[in-house]
């Protein structure tokens, strides 16, 4: 690190840089863009195989160390590469748990090197233990000798909200780590948001003249998609011009089941399935929607929620999204439990608002984003944590 300007050289280690993986890799790119602009140097090491199609478009210096084999993403290249290169960095940030990028980093650095930090990205939320009891048994076997030492020896374990930090304490024993909450966020849209919204509607004629609710996230059982389809059906019958956009990648094959559910409810033609949206199309979808809806059962942060707020789009979310307290306090949306009754009630509350109240909530959404989730503040918060090293309490 340069003593004169305080510039940092740091490395992110992550299992995959596949953009379809969602929040963690998107967060790395966004935070790093700000850090680089401020004079810091950021590199990324991943365990993707060398032939993956998404590698060529990655915007940061990238070290591809994987073989592309195995769900655990084991790679014999990671430890030797880190041992050879660790001297180039002031800090190393491990992203995620339960795969080899975390254990491998610990193995490479336990004999000495720069401090390392672990972003759990919500992977210690006790919801996973309740939802996947068989996986919990395997994780318990791995915890004491594998995962816990990684967290115990880290300079700090990084959380993106107080809620996430508190929940992490409930998952596994033993658990004694140096906890640190850092801000997290997104840069929001660049360019003419109104034009992006118009372009999105022009590309989807079925949305012209409609009232749009937007879901934009992975199509996954964790996200409460089935709850949303049921809740939407009730209001689709009452509001003829209402349409639901269900946008996102599906790696588990859930979409056909949800489409069958919609057909059984008589609303198959009221739901649009555009797949994964990126760039201007993504921002245009946020702008087009009168509300963003995510009744997720677990979300350590929810970049998509912050993105919606950045567009001035109110959010209708569950109280299992760990930034719900900030949103509720700001009046930037509606929060209810992550069950069918809660999802139904959330939409009931949204549609009970009059036009002036909805407009006011839009303004509060943008204000909430600027106060809590703006990317400049988040990048500064991470850099401060890395600079303070083991002394960050």
C-alpha positions as CSV (number, residue, x, y, z in Angstrom):
1,X,0.0,0.0,0.0
2,X,1.2,3.5,-0.8
3,X,1.8,5.5,2.3
4,X,1.3,8.7,0.5
5,X,-2.1,8.2,-1.0
6,X,-3.5,5.2,0.9
7,X,-4.2,3.3,-2.3
8,X,-4.9,-0.4,-1.8
9,X,-4.1,-3.5,-3.9
10,X,-6.5,-6.2,-3.1
11,X,-7.8,-9.5,-4.5
12,X,-11.3,-11.0,-4.6
13,X,-11.4,-14.8,-4.6
14,X,-14.7,-16.3,-5.8
15,X,-15.9,-19.6,-7.0
16,X,-17.3,-18.3,-10.3
17,X,-17.7,-15.0,-12.1
18,X,-20.7,-16.2,-14.0
19,X,-23.1,-13.3,-14.1
20,X,-26.1,-15.7,-13.8
21,X,-24.9,-16.4,-10.2
22,X,-26.5,-13.2,-9.2
23,X,-25.5,-10.8,-6.4
24,X,-22.0,-11.6,-5.2
25,X,-20.2,-11.3,-8.6
26,X,-22.3,-8.3,-9.5
27,X,-21.4,-6.7,-6.2
28,X,-17.7,-7.3,-6.8
29,X,-17.8,-5.6,-10.2
30,X,-19.7,-2.6,-9.0
31,X,-17.6,-2.0,-5.9
32,X,-14.4,-2.6,-7.8
33,X,-15.4,0.0,-10.4
34,X,-15.6,2.6,-7.8
35,X,-12.5,1.5,-6.0
36,X,-10.5,1.6,-9.2
37,X,-11.8,5.1,-10.0
38,X,-10.5,6.2,-6.6
39,X,-7.0,4.9,-7.3
40,X,-7.1,1.4,-5.8
41,X,-6.1,-1.8,-7.7
42,X,-8.5,-4.7,-7.7
43,X,-8.0,-8.2,-9.2
44,X,-10.2,-11.3,-9.1
45,X,-9.3,-15.0,-8.9
46,X,-12.0,-17.5,-9.8
47,X,-12.4,-21.3,-10.0
48,X,-14.2,-21.3,-13.3
49,X,-13.0,-23.6,-16.1
50,X,-10.9,-21.9,-18.7
51,X,-13.5,-22.2,-21.5
52,X,-16.5,-20.7,-19.9
53,X,-18.2,-18.2,-22.3
54,X,-18.6,-15.4,-19.7
55,X,-14.8,-15.0,-19.0
56,X,-14.0,-12.8,-22.0
57,X,-16.3,-10.0,-21.0
58,X,-15.1,-9.7,-17.4
59,X,-14.1,-6.0,-16.7
60,X,-11.3,-6.6,-14.1
61,X,-7.9,-8.4,-14.2
62,X,-8.9,-12.0,-13.9
63,X,-7.1,-15.2,-12.9
64,X,-8.9,-18.3,-14.0
65,X,-7.7,-21.1,-11.8
66,X,-10.3,-23.8,-12.1
67,X,-10.9,-26.9,-14.1
68,X,-14.7,-26.5,-14.5
69,X,-15.3,-29.9,-12.8
70,X,-17.2,-30.7,-9.6
71,X,-19.9,-28.9,-7.6
72,X,-17.3,-28.0,-4.9
73,X,-15.1,-26.3,-7.5
74,X,-11.9,-27.9,-6.2
75,X,-8.8,-26.7,-8.0
76,X,-5.2,-27.8,-7.4
77,X,-4.1,-24.5,-8.9
78,X,-5.5,-22.1,-6.2
79,X,-3.2,-22.7,-3.3
80,X,0.1,-22.5,-5.2
81,X,-1.1,-19.5,-7.2
82,X,-2.0,-17.6,-4.0
83,X,1.2,-18.5,-2.3
84,X,3.2,-17.2,-5.2
85,X,1.1,-14.0,-5.7
86,X,0.0,-13.1,-2.1
87,X,2.9,-10.6,-1.7
88,X,1.4,-8.4,-4.4
89,X,-1.7,-7.7,-2.3
90,X,-2.5,-5.7,0.8
91,X,-5.7,-7.7,1.5
92,X,-7.6,-10.7,0.1
93,X,-11.4,-10.9,0.1
94,X,-13.0,-14.4,0.0
95,X,-16.5,-14.3,-1.4
96,X,-18.9,-17.0,-0.3
97,X,-18.6,-20.2,1.8
98,X,-18.9,-24.0,1.3
99,X,-16.7,-24.1,-1.8
100,X,-13.0,-24.5,-2.3
101,X,-12.3,-20.9,-2.8
102,X,-12.7,-20.2,0.9
103,X,-10.8,-23.3,2.2
104,X,-8.1,-22.9,-0.4
105,X,-7.5,-19.3,0.6
106,X,-7.2,-20.3,4.2
107,X,-4.7,-23.0,3.4
108,X,-2.6,-20.6,1.3
109,X,-2.4,-17.9,3.9
110,X,-2.3,-19.6,7.2
111,X,1.5,-19.7,7.1
112,X,1.6,-15.9,6.6
113,X,0.6,-13.3,4.2
114,X,-1.8,-10.3,3.9
115,X,-4.9,-10.3,6.0
116,X,-7.9,-12.0,4.5
117,X,-11.6,-11.2,4.9
118,X,-14.7,-13.3,4.3
119,X,-17.9,-12.0,2.7
120,X,-20.5,-14.6,3.7
121,X,-23.1,-13.3,1.3
122,X,-25.9,-14.6,3.5
123,X,-24.6,-18.2,3.4
124,X,-24.8,-18.5,7.2
125,X,-28.5,-17.7,7.3
126,X,-30.3,-20.4,9.4
127,X,-33.0,-20.6,6.7
128,X,-30.8,-22.9,4.7
129,X,-30.5,-25.3,7.5
130,X,-34.3,-25.4,7.9
131,X,-34.9,-25.7,4.1
132,X,-32.3,-28.3,3.4
133,X,-31.8,-30.5,6.4
134,X,-29.7,-33.1,4.5
135,X,-27.3,-30.5,3.4
136,X,-27.1,-29.3,7.0
137,X,-25.9,-32.7,8.0
138,X,-23.1,-32.5,5.5
139,X,-22.3,-28.9,6.5
140,X,-22.1,-29.9,10.1
141,X,-19.4,-32.5,9.2
142,X,-17.5,-30.0,7.3
143,X,-17.9,-27.1,9.7
144,X,-15.4,-27.9,12.5
145,X,-12.4,-28.8,10.4
146,X,-13.1,-26.9,7.2
147,X,-15.4,-23.8,7.3
148,X,-15.1,-22.7,10.9
149,X,-11.2,-22.3,10.8
150,X,-11.6,-20.1,7.6
151,X,-13.9,-17.8,9.5
152,X,-12.1,-17.9,12.8
153,X,-8.8,-16.9,11.3
154,X,-10.1,-14.2,9.1
155,X,-9.2,-10.6,9.9
156,X,-12.9,-10.0,9.7
157,X,-16.1,-11.7,8.6
158,X,-18.0,-9.1,6.6
159,X,-21.8,-8.7,6.7
160,X,-24.0,-6.3,4.7
161,X,-26.5,-5.7,7.5
162,X,-27.0,-6.0,11.2
163,X,-29.7,-8.5,10.5
164,X,-27.4,-10.8,8.5
165,X,-24.8,-10.6,11.3
166,X,-27.3,-11.6,14.0
167,X,-28.7,-14.5,12.0
168,X,-25.3,-15.9,11.2
169,X,-24.7,-16.5,14.9
170,X,-27.5,-19.1,15.0
171,X,-26.3,-21.5,12.3
172,X,-23.4,-23.6,13.5
173,X,-21.2,-24.2,16.6
174,X,-18.5,-23.4,17.5
175,X,-18.8,-19.8,16.3
176,X,-16.3,-17.1,17.4
177,X,-15.4,-14.7,14.7
178,X,-14.4,-11.0,14.3
179,X,-17.6,-9.5,12.9
180,X,-17.8,-6.4,10.8
181,X,-20.9,-4.8,9.1
182,X,-20.0,-2.9,5.9
183,X,-22.3,-0.9,3.7
184,X,-23.3,-2.5,0.4
185,X,-25.0,-1.1,-2.6
186,X,-25.3,-0.5,-6.4
187,X,-24.5,2.4,-8.7
188,X,-28.0,2.7,-10.1
189,X,-28.8,3.4,-13.8
190,X,-26.6,5.4,-16.1
191,X,-28.3,7.4,-18.9
192,X,-31.8,8.3,-19.7
193,X,-34.0,6.1,-17.5
194,X,-37.2,7.2,-19.2
195,X,-35.8,6.3,-22.6
196,X,-34.8,2.9,-21.2
197,X,-38.3,2.3,-19.9
198,X,-39.9,3.2,-23.2
199,X,-37.4,0.9,-25.1
200,X,-38.3,-1.9,-22.8
201,X,-42.0,-1.5,-23.4
202,X,-41.5,-1.1,-27.1
203,X,-39.6,-4.5,-27.1
204,X,-42.6,-6.1,-25.3
205,X,-45.8,-4.9,-27.0
206,X,-47.8,-7.0,-24.5
207,X,-46.8,-4.4,-21.8
208,X,-48.1,-1.3,-23.7
209,X,-50.8,0.5,-21.7
210,X,-50.5,-2.0,-18.8
211,X,-49.9,-1.7,-15.1
212,X,-46.7,-3.7,-14.4
213,X,-45.5,-5.6,-11.4
214,X,-41.9,-6.7,-11.7
215,X,-40.1,-9.7,-10.3
216,X,-36.4,-9.7,-11.3
217,X,-34.2,-12.3,-9.7
218,X,-33.3,-15.9,-10.1
219,X,-36.3,-18.2,-10.7
220,X,-35.8,-20.3,-7.6
221,X,-37.9,-21.8,-4.8
222,X,-36.0,-19.7,-2.3
223,X,-37.4,-16.5,-3.8
224,X,-41.1,-17.3,-3.1
225,X,-42.1,-17.3,-6.8
226,X,-45.1,-19.6,-6.1
227,X,-46.4,-17.2,-3.5
228,X,-46.2,-14.3,-5.9
229,X,-48.0,-16.1,-8.7
230,X,-50.9,-17.0,-6.3
231,X,-51.1,-13.4,-4.9
232,X,-50.9,-11.9,-8.3
233,X,-53.8,-14.1,-9.5
234,X,-56.1,-12.5,-7.0
235,X,-55.4,-9.0,-8.3
236,X,-55.2,-10.0,-12.0
237,X,-58.9,-10.8,-11.8
238,X,-59.7,-7.4,-10.3
239,X,-57.5,-5.2,-12.5
240,X,-57.8,-6.2,-16.2
241,X,-54.7,-4.1,-17.2
242,X,-52.4,-5.6,-14.6
243,X,-49.4,-7.7,-15.8
244,X,-46.6,-9.5,-13.9
245,X,-43.1,-9.7,-15.4
246,X,-41.2,-12.6,-14.0
247,X,-37.6,-11.9,-15.2
248,X,-34.5,-13.9,-14.3
249,X,-32.4,-17.0,-15.1
250,X,-33.7,-20.5,-14.1
251,X,-31.1,-23.1,-13.4
252,X,-33.4,-25.4,-11.4
253,X,-36.2,-26.0,-13.9
254,X,-38.8,-24.2,-11.8
255,X,-40.3,-22.1,-14.6
256,X,-42.5,-24.8,-16.2
257,X,-44.0,-25.6,-12.7
258,X,-44.8,-21.9,-12.2
259,X,-46.3,-21.6,-15.7
260,X,-48.5,-24.6,-14.9
261,X,-49.5,-23.0,-11.7
262,X,-50.5,-19.8,-13.6
263,X,-52.4,-21.8,-16.1
264,X,-54.4,-23.6,-13.4
265,X,-55.2,-20.2,-12.0
266,X,-56.4,-18.9,-15.3
267,X,-53.7,-16.2,-15.6
268,X,-51.1,-17.7,-17.9
269,X,-51.5,-14.9,-20.4
270,X,-51.0,-12.2,-17.7
271,X,-47.4,-13.2,-16.9
272,X,-44.5,-12.3,-19.1
273,X,-41.3,-14.5,-18.9
274,X,-38.4,-12.5,-20.5
275,X,-35.6,-14.6,-19.0
276,X,-32.5,-12.8,-17.6
277,X,-32.4,-9.0,-18.2
278,X,-29.2,-7.0,-18.2
279,X,-28.1,-3.5,-19.1
280,X,-30.6,-1.0,-20.4
281,X,-33.3,-3.7,-20.6
282,X,-33.0,-4.4,-16.9
283,X,-33.2,-0.7,-15.9
284,X,-36.0,-0.2,-18.3
285,X,-38.0,-3.0,-16.6
286,X,-37.5,-1.3,-13.2
287,X,-38.7,2.0,-14.7
288,X,-41.7,0.4,-16.3
289,X,-42.9,-1.2,-13.1
290,X,-45.2,0.5,-10.6
291,X,-43.7,-1.8,-7.9
292,X,-41.0,-4.4,-7.6
293,X,-42.1,-7.5,-5.8
294,X,-39.8,-10.1,-4.1
295,X,-41.4,-12.3,-1.4
296,X,-38.1,-14.2,-0.8
297,X,-37.6,-16.7,2.0
298,X,-34.0,-15.6,2.4
299,X,-32.0,-12.7,1.0
300,X,-28.8,-11.5,2.8
301,X,-29.0,-8.2,1.0
302,X,-30.8,-8.2,-2.3
303,X,-29.0,-6.1,-4.9
304,X,-32.1,-6.2,-7.0
305,X,-34.1,-4.5,-4.2
306,X,-31.5,-1.7,-4.1
307,X,-31.6,-1.4,-7.9
308,X,-35.3,-0.9,-7.8
309,X,-35.0,1.8,-5.2
310,X,-32.3,3.5,-7.3
311,X,-34.9,3.8,-10.1
312,X,-37.5,5.3,-7.7
313,X,-39.5,2.1,-7.9
314,X,-41.2,1.1,-4.6
315,X,-40.5,-2.4,-3.3
316,X,-43.0,-5.0,-2.0
317,X,-40.8,-7.5,-0.1
318,X,-40.7,-10.1,2.6
319,X,-39.2,-9.5,6.0
320,X,-36.6,-12.2,5.2
321,X,-34.7,-9.7,3.0
322,X,-32.2,-8.4,5.5
323,X,-32.4,-4.7,4.5
324,X,-36.2,-4.7,5.2
325,X,-35.8,-2.5,8.3
326,X,-34.2,0.3,6.3
327,X,-36.9,0.1,3.7
328,X,-39.7,0.1,6.1
329,X,-38.3,3.0,8.1
330,X,-37.9,5.1,5.0
331,X,-41.5,4.3,3.8
332,X,-40.0,3.1,0.5
333,X,-42.2,0.1,0.2
334,X,-44.2,-2.6,1.9
335,X,-42.9,-5.4,4.1
336,X,-44.7,-8.5,5.2
337,X,-43.8,-12.1,6.2
338,X,-42.7,-14.6,3.6
339,X,-45.8,-16.8,3.6
340,X,-48.9,-16.8,1.4
341,X,-50.9,-14.7,3.8
342,X,-48.1,-12.2,4.0
343,X,-47.6,-12.0,0.3
344,X,-51.3,-11.6,-0.3
345,X,-51.5,-8.9,2.3
346,X,-48.5,-7.1,0.8
347,X,-50.2,-6.8,-2.6
348,X,-53.4,-5.8,-0.9
349,X,-51.7,-3.0,0.9
350,X,-50.0,-1.8,-2.3
351,X,-53.2,-1.7,-4.3
352,X,-55.0,0.1,-1.5
353,X,-52.8,3.1,-2.0
354,X,-54.2,5.9,-4.1
355,X,-52.2,7.6,-6.9
356,X,-50.8,10.3,-4.7
357,X,-49.6,7.8,-2.1
358,X,-47.9,5.7,-4.8
359,X,-46.2,8.7,-6.2
360,X,-45.0,9.7,-2.7
361,X,-43.6,6.2,-2.2
362,X,-41.7,6.5,-5.4
363,X,-39.9,9.6,-4.1
364,X,-39.2,7.8,-0.8
365,X,-37.7,4.9,-2.6
366,X,-35.1,7.0,-4.3
367,X,-34.3,8.8,-1.0
368,X,-33.9,5.4,0.7
369,X,-31.4,4.4,-1.9
370,X,-29.3,7.5,-1.6
371,X,-29.2,7.3,2.1
372,X,-28.4,3.6,2.5
373,X,-27.3,1.8,-0.6
374,X,-25.4,4.2,-2.9
375,X,-22.3,2.5,-4.3
376,X,-19.8,5.2,-3.4
377,X,-20.5,4.8,0.3
378,X,-20.4,1.1,0.0
379,X,-17.0,1.1,-1.7
380,X,-15.6,3.5,0.9
381,X,-16.9,1.2,3.7
382,X,-15.2,-1.9,2.3
383,X,-11.9,0.0,1.7
384,X,-11.9,1.2,5.3
385,X,-12.4,-2.3,6.6
386,X,-9.6,-3.7,4.5
387,X,-7.2,-0.9,5.6
388,X,-8.0,-1.5,9.3
389,X,-7.1,-5.1,9.1
390,X,-7.2,-7.1,12.4
391,X,-7.9,-4.0,14.4
392,X,-11.4,-3.4,13.0
393,X,-13.7,-4.2,15.8
